[in-house]
Amino acid sequence: MWRWFGIILLITLSACNALSDAPPPTIAQPIEVFTLQAWETASGSLDTAQNRNEWQFFGRAGQMARLRLVSQSADVTMTLRLRNQVLAEGATVEATLPEDEVYRVTVRLQTGVSGVYDIGLSYVGEENPNTAPTIAPIVGVPTPTPAYANLGEFISQLTESTQIGSLLTAESPQHVYTFQGEEGDIITVEMSRVAGTLDPTLLLYAPDGQPIAMDDNSGGNGNARLLNIRLPVNGLYSIQAHGADFFGDYTLRFSTDEVAMDIDIQATPEPTTVAPFVMATVGPAIRDQRLEDHVPVIANIAREGDFQRFSFLANAGDVLTVSVRPYRDSTVRPQFEIFGADGNLLTMSNATLSAAGGAAFAAGIQLEESGSLILLITGEENTTGAFLVSVGKGTSTYDTFQGEAIANQQATGTIQGRGERHIWRIRLNPGDVITVAASPTGNAFDPVMELATVDGIVLYRDDNSGANNAALIDIATITESANYMLRIYDARGDAQGSYVLLWRYVNIAATPTPLPNKATILSVDDAVDDGQYQFYAFQGQAGQEVEIRVLAAPNSSLDPVAALIDPDGIVIAQADDSNGSLNPTFTVTLPQDGTYNIRINGYLSSGRFDLFVALLL
């Protein structure tokens, strides 16, 4: 009997050792998603280790999309889907797109060990905007090489004065429009933000693909405008529209008639500049990096039973709000636990109990000790997927930029998610005195309003000084020229609703005599690195007198230098320091028609700046 007992013990110990020597499980990594451009051929490769590729494209409701997949070395197939709905499968598919949305295409290796393939997207019943000849049958999809091929997603060809609405997304961040032009034609293009956070920017390219004009801000309210551009040659021109890495809805107006110029009303010979306002962008979580106030990050629960751990610094007396919500079409139902600096559990929450549209949410967490908090995140019932996690001091956790708030003009906003905080931008100067009100349109939402600097320093805050729970900052006195933020959020952090925002001047700071007879044709805010050069193009005609000004942003170390380069590539004017400052300002009479470039660099320095080019009329 003892002999049998020894044999059984030996077998048991061997099995345990085998288990202990087994390698730890590998956490699946997210598969890269590639962008598919219409009327272009793209290539991919597959093998047994990576047996599928993911592609995506932005389509519009009613379009008939045709996708073709060709390979000489592999047996491959593809699946077209909208979110979780399969629209079509096969090597060649056609489907009518049901809505304006981003569509996914999965290419899979069916048999074999490896292979390469070509994939192409076109639209049935729509004219191919490219003039390249038909490609060889082996590929089976268009392979154009027009001048604008690398400028973004082709949207439309413009044939006459028109207005078009479209949407910039992370998957389609640059849009391209084309039109046939003749030498001497005059065109005007305007891009205006409708919704979202985009910063409208326009670039005009000649038929040879060279940029000949651009603009960022001369359309007013942050909108872009190419005004009365005289075309230099015959051919197919391209217009690139983008949002400076921000996204949302916009309208594009294209006109072939000359537009009357609005005369600038300059407050001073050298207007006060303001610091640029930049919203934090959502990025992936970085290992061992602490969460920051109101800065969401993306993370992932890859397998059942996995968890993610984050930390956040806070002080005794702080009130915190935490939100963990599914990212895009993720099916995870998040839940979390928060432990204080002393290791004790402060609170917990999950998506089911929060009733926050699939998010796990907790608001108004009171802290008694300073230190590092620990946030542990898992999936309810072993659900997995990507999520956004954000922590905020107060009753909100993440910001949504609403745009510019204009004096004496009502603006409306809607808090749509628990923990959401709206950001409105206003530009003010020393001596300005303003009053601001945020009035709810319903009973559920109780707005809190803050006037803060772009660095997050709160200058004024109010909750219920106005009637019917309205937030009212009765008097706010401004001491510095800058962009300021109006921040609006729910007092408890757990309610959504709409509001009306209105601000007025009580007193406007005194200004010197305005400069008349000046029309801005190019306005850009940008940055330049030390030792680098930036170039900005505009169209000019012989005899025009233009004023060029470069203003370093406040608190910037930039000492800007500007030069004007004529159509022959010759520097015809330049300036460094003007009017007792480091900012260059100079006036030039243009010697000929053509494309002029302004070259900007920093003298042993770097930083942000504003560039203005104006016609003197």
C-alpha positions, 0 to 999 in steps of 0.5 A: 500500500505504501508503494502505491501511495508513493507513486500517486504522490510523485505523479501529483508533484510532477503535475504541479511542477508542470503547471508552475513552469507554464508561461503566463498567459499573453494579453491580446493586443489591440489590432491596428485599424487602417484607413481606406480611401475611396478610389484608391488601392491599398495593400495588406498582408496576412499570415497565421500569426496575424490572420486578419486586418481591420480597415475603416472608411467614412460613408454617407447614407444612401451611397452604394459602396463597392469593395473589391479584394484581390490576391494572387498568393492567398485565399482571403475574404472580407466582411463589411459591417456597421458597428456589430451589423454585418452588411455584406461578405465575400471577395467583392461586395456591394451594399447601400450604406444606411447612415452617415457613419464609419464602416469597418471592413475585416479581411481574413486569411481563409486557407494557407499560411501567408499572403498579400492582397489589394483592396479598393473602395468605390461608389456605384453611380458616382463619377470617379473624380480622378483622371488616371487610366484604368488599372490592370485587371489583376487589381480590379480597383482604381489606382489614381495619382492626382495631385490631391491624392494624399491630402485627405478623403475626397468629398466632392467636385465643385462646379458652381457656387454652392454650400456643402455640409460635412463631418470631420472625424478621427477616421476622416480628419481631412477633406478634399474638394476639387474644381476646374479653374481658368486663369484669372477666375476669382473664387472665395471659399469659406469654412464655418464650424457648425458643431463639435470642436474643430478649428476650421482651416483651409488650404488651396492647391494649384493643379501641380499640387503646390499650395498657393493660399491658406487661412485659419481665422480670417473668417471671424469667430475662428472660421477660415476664409480664402477671399477673392483668390485670383487663379494663376493657371488653368486646371484642376484645383484642390481645396483641403479642409481640416479641423486642426486635429479637432473634429465636428460638423462644418459648412463649406461655401464656394463662390465664383463671384468676387466678394465685397471686402469687410474693412477691419476695425483695429483696436490699436496699431498693434492689437493685444494678443492672447494665449492660445487655448488648447483642449486636452486630447484623449490618448491611451493610458501610459503604464505607471502614469497618474491620472490628471484632473479632467483628462480622460485616457483610454484603457482596455480589459482584454480578457475575462477576469483582468483588471486595470489599476490607476492612481490619482493625487488629491488633497484632504478636503477635495471633492472628486468625481470618477467616470469609467465609460465604454469607448466607442462600440465596446461591450464592457460594463465597467465597475470600479473600487477607489481606495484612499491613501490609508488603504481603506475603501472609499467607494465603489460603483458599477454600470448597472447601479449608476444608470449613466448610459453604460458608465460606472459613475460616482460623484461627490467623493469627500477626501479626508486625507491627502495622498495617492488614491488607487482606482481598480477597474474590472468588467461586470460579469466578466465583460471585456473591452476598451473604456475611457476613465476620467477623474475630476476635482469637483462634480465633473470628470471630462470637458467638452469644448463648445466654441467661442462665446460672443458678447450679447449673443445667446449661446445654448448648450446641453450637458448630455453625460454625467460628469460632463463639463462644457468649456466656452472661450471668450477673449478679454483685455485689461480693464474689461468688466463683464457680467455672465449668466447661465440659465437652465431650461429645465428643473433637473439641471442646476448649472455651476459656472466658473470664469477661469484662465486657460491654466485652470485658475478659477477667478470667479465661480457661482451656483445659484445667484440668479433666478431659478437656479441660474448661475450668475457672475454679476461683476468680473473685472479683467486684468490681463489680455488672454483667452478665458474659459467659461466652465459650466457643469451640474452642481451635483454631477449626476444630472443632464440638461440644457442651458442658455449662456449670455455675457455682456460688457459692463465696461469695455477697456479704452482703445486708441484710434482704430486703424481704417482701410485694412482688410485681413486676407490671412490669419493664422495662429501656429508655433515654430520650433527653434532652428525651424522655418514655417511658410504660409502662402497667399495670392497677391497682385501687382500694385497691392499694398499689404501689411504683415504682422507677427505677434508672439503669444503672451508668455512665449519666449519666441522672438519672431522673424518674418520675411516675404518671398515673391513668386520667383523665390526671392526675399523682397522684404523682412523684419525682426523687431518693430515699434519697440517690441520683438514683434515684426511688422512691415508693409510691402507693395507687391511687384507682380501677380502670383503666389507669395510666401511668408517665412517665419522663424524664431531668433534663437527661440521657439514658441507660438505666434499669430500671423496677420496679412492685410490689404491696405485699401 
